[in-house]
C-alpha cells in the first residue's frame, strides 16, 4: 500500500511536470494573424509564401523573443473578432494604433509610422481633396480601415464611398475606370498602383492628422490581458532596432528615404 502510494505520487509528479513543460512550450507557440494582400506590408509570393515588411519584421521579433511563431491569414473584417475568440494570439497586419482600438486591444509600441495618401488616374484634375473637390466622386477605401472611417466621416455626405476587401480589388476597378480616387496607406497605394502602372499618380497631401483617425503608427495587437506577451515583443523590437536588423528590413521595402518612417 505504501509503495503503491509512492508510485502513484511519483506518477502524478511526473505527469504534472510533463504538463507544465507542454504548457510552457504551448505558451511559446504563437499564432499571428495577418490580412493579405496589402503590399508591401504583407502579401504572398507566386509560390504561396507569405512575405512583406510586417512578415519579415514579425519573424525577426519572434526569433529574438524565442517564440515559435506561425502566421494565420484572416480577412480584415474578422481580424479583431478572431483575436477575441482566441483563434490566434496576436495581429500584425498594418493595424493603426488609435484610441478607439485601444479600448478593446493592447498594442505593442509602434513599429512604423505610415501616412495615408490619395491616388488618382494620371489624367485626373483632382488636387485639393476637400468637400467641393470630391463632391459626386467615387472614392475607394479598404473596408474597416482608418481610411474608411476618415473618408466616411469627412466626405460621406457628398461623395460615393466604395469599400473593398483589399487593395488589389481597388486596382482592378481603378483600371476599369469605375473609381475617381483611392485613399490608402501610402506604401500600399504606391506598391499596388504607382509601381504597377503609369496610369496613376499620387495627388494631394500625405495625411497623418488628425490623430483621431490616423493614430500613432502601426502596432502589434493583443488581447488586453496579454501584458506579458506584449512586453516580450516590445523588448524584441527594441533589440532589433538597436542591432540593425530593423534597419535592414526597413530599407529592403522602403529604401533609405520615403513617405514612411520608423517609429521612435
C-alpha positions in Angstrom: 0.0 0.0 0.0 2.8 2.4 1.0 4.7 1.5 -2.2 1.7 1.9 -4.3 1.0 5.4 -2.8 4.6 6.4 -3.5 4.3 5.1 -7.1 1.1 7.0 -7.6 2.6 10.1 -6.1 5.7 9.9 -8.3 3.5 9.3 -11.3 1.4 12.4 -10.5 4.6 14.5 -10.1 5.9 13.2 -13.5 2.6 13.9 -15.2 2.4 17.4 -13.7 5.9 18.1 -14.7 5.2 17.0 -18.3 2.0 19.1 -18.3 3.9 22.1 -17.2 6.6 21.6 -19.8 4.0 21.2 -22.5 2.2 24.3 -21.3 5.5 26.3 -21.4 6.0 25.1 -25.0 2.5 25.9 -25.9 2.9 29.4 -24.5 5.9 29.9 -26.8 4.0 28.8 -29.8 2.4 32.0 -31.1 -0.1 32.4 -33.9 -0.1 35.8 -35.6 -2.9 36.9 -37.9 -2.4 39.0 -41.0 -4.6 40.1 -43.9 -3.2 39.8 -47.4 -2.7 41.2 -50.0 -1.5 44.5 -48.7 1.8 45.2 -50.4 4.5 45.9 -49.4 3.4 45.2 -45.8 2.0 41.7 -46.2 1.4 39.6 -49.3 2.1 36.2 -50.9 4.7 35.3 -53.5 3.8 33.3 -56.6 4.6 30.1 -54.7 2.2 31.0 -51.9 4.7 32.0 -49.3 3.9 35.0 -47.0 6.3 37.9 -47.2 6.4 41.7 -46.7 7.7 44.2 -44.2 5.3 43.1 -41.4 6.1 39.4 -42.1 9.8 39.8 -42.1 9.8 42.1 -39.1 7.4 39.8 -37.2 9.7 36.8 -37.9 12.7 38.7 -36.6 10.8 39.7 -33.5 9.7 36.1 -32.8 13.3 34.9 -33.3 14.6 37.5 -30.9 11.9 36.8 -28.3 12.5 33.0 -28.5 8.9 32.4 -29.8 7.8 29.7 -32.3 5.5 31.8 -34.5 3.2 30.8 -37.3 1.0 33.1 -39.5 -2.7 32.9 -40.0 -4.3 34.6 -42.9 -7.5 36.3 -41.9 -10.0 38.7 -43.5 -9.7 42.3 -42.2 -13.4 42.4 -41.2 -12.9 39.4 -38.9 -9.4 40.0 -37.7 -10.2 41.6 -34.3 -13.1 39.2 -33.6 -10.8 36.3 -34.4 -8.3 37.6 -31.8 -11.0 37.9 -29.2 -12.2 34.4 -30.0 -8.6 33.1 -29.4 -8.2 31.8 -32.9 -4.7 33.3 -32.7 -2.6 35.2 -30.2 -1.7 38.5 -32.0 -2.4 40.6 -35.0 0.5 42.1 -37.1 -1.2 43.5 -40.2 -0.6 47.2 -40.7 -3.0 48.0 -37.8 -3.0 51.6 -36.8 -2.9 52.3 -33.1 -6.0 54.5 -32.4 -7.7 55.5 -29.1 -10.9 53.6 -30.3 -9.0 50.4 -30.9 -7.1 50.7 -27.6 -10.4 50.4 -25.7 -10.5 46.7 -26.7 -6.9 45.9 -27.6 -3.5 46.1 -26.1 -0.8 47.3 -28.6 2.9 47.0 -28.8 5.0 50.1 -29.2 4.5 51.5 -32.7 7.0 49.9 -35.2 6.4 52.2 -38.2 4.6 55.4 -39.0 2.8 55.3 -42.4 0.9 58.3 -43.9 -2.3 57.9 -45.9 -2.3 59.2 -49.5 -4.6 59.9 -52.4 -4.2 58.1 -55.6 -5.9 59.0 -58.9 -5.8 58.3 -62.6 -2.9 60.2 -64.2 -5.2 62.5 -66.2 -7.3 63.4 -63.2 -7.5 67.1 -62.2 -8.3 66.3 -58.5 -5.8 68.2 -56.4 -7.3 69.8 -53.2 -9.3 66.8 -51.9 -11.7 69.0 -50.0 -15.5 68.7 -49.8 -16.1 70.6 -53.0 -13.4 68.9 -55.0 -14.7 65.4 -54.1 -18.5 66.1 -54.4 -20.0 63.4 -56.5 -16.7 61.5 -56.9 -16.3 57.7 -56.3 -13.7 57.1 -53.6 -12.2 53.7 -52.9 -11.0 52.5 -49.5 -10.3 49.2 -47.8 -13.3 48.2 -45.7 -12.9 48.7 -42.0 -9.7 50.7 -42.1 -8.8 54.2 -40.7 -9.0 55.4 -44.2 -12.6 54.1 -44.5 -13.5 55.9 -41.2 -11.9 59.2 -42.3 -13.5 59.5 -45.8 -16.8 58.3 -44.5 -16.9 60.9 -41.8 -15.4 63.7 -43.9 -16.9 63.1 -47.4 -19.7 60.6 -46.8 -22.4 63.2 -47.4 -21.0 64.4 -50.7 -19.1 61.6 -52.3 -19.8 57.9 -53.0 -17.6 55.7 -50.8 -16.8 52.3 -52.3 -15.4 49.8 -49.9 -13.2 46.8 -50.9 -11.7 43.8 -49.2 -8.2 44.6 -50.3 -6.1 46.9 -52.4 -5.8 44.5 -55.4 -9.6 44.8 -55.9 -9.3 48.5 -55.8 -6.6 48.4 -58.5 -9.0 46.3 -60.7 -11.8 48.9 -60.5 -9.3 51.8 -60.9 -8.0 50.3 -64.2 -11.6 49.8 -65.4 -12.5 53.5 -64.8 -15.0 52.8 -62.1 -13.3 55.0 -59.5 -12.1 58.6 -59.3 -9.7 58.2 -56.4 -8.4 55.8 -53.8 -7.4 56.7 -50.3 -4.8 54.1 -48.9 -1.8 53.7 -46.7 0.8 55.4 -48.8 3.2 52.4 -49.3 0.2 50.2 -50.3 -1.0 52.7 -52.8 2.5 53.1 -54.2 3.1 49.4 -54.4 -0.3 48.4 -55.8 -0.9 51.3 -58.1 2.1 53.5 -58.9 4.7 50.7 -59.1 2.4 48.6 -61.3 1.3 51.2 -63.9 2.0 54.6 -65.3 -1.8 55.2 -65.4 -1.9 56.5 -61.8 -0.4 59.3 -59.7 -0.2 60.4 -56.1 -2.1 63.7 -55.6 -2.9 65.9 -52.6 -1.3 65.8 -49.2 0.0 62.8 -47.3 -2.0 62.7 -44.1 -1.0 61.7 -40.6 -3.5 64.0 -38.9 -5.9 64.2 -37.2 -4.7 61.5 -34.7 -8.3 60.6 -34.0 -8.2 58.7 -37.4 -4.5 58.2 -38.2 -3.2 57.3 -34.7 0.4 57.0 -33.7 1.7 54.3 -36.1 1.3 50.6 -36.7 1.4 48.3 -33.8 1.0 44.6 -33.0 -2.4 44.0 -31.4 -3.1 41.6 -28.5 -6.0 40.9 -26.2 -5.9 43.4 -23.3 -4.9 40.7 -20.7 -1.8 39.7 -22.8 0.5 42.1 -21.0 3.5 39.6 -20.8 3.4 38.7 -24.4 3.2 42.3 -25.5 6.2 43.0 -23.3 8.2 40.3 -25.0 7.5 41.8 -28.4 8.4 45.3 -27.2 11.7 44.0 -25.8 12.4 42.2 -29.0 11.5 45.3 -31.1 14.0 47.4 -29.1 16.7 44.9 -29.7 16.2 44.5 -33.4 16.2 48.3 -33.8 19.4 48.5 -31.8 21.3 45.7 -33.6 20.5 46.9 -37.2 18.0 44.1 -38.1 15.1 46.5 -38.3 17.0 48.9 -40.5 17.9 46.2 -42.9 14.3 45.1 -43.3 13.1 48.6 -43.5 15.4 49.6 -46.3 14.6 46.4 -48.2 11.0 47.6 -48.5 11.1 51.4 -48.3 14.7 52.4 -49.2 16.6 54.9 -47.2 14.1 57.6 -47.8 10.3 57.6 -48.4 7.0 58.6 -47.1 7.0 56.0 -44.3 9.3 56.5 -41.3 10.5 54.4 -38.5 8.6 54.8 -35.2 10.8 56.2 -32.5 
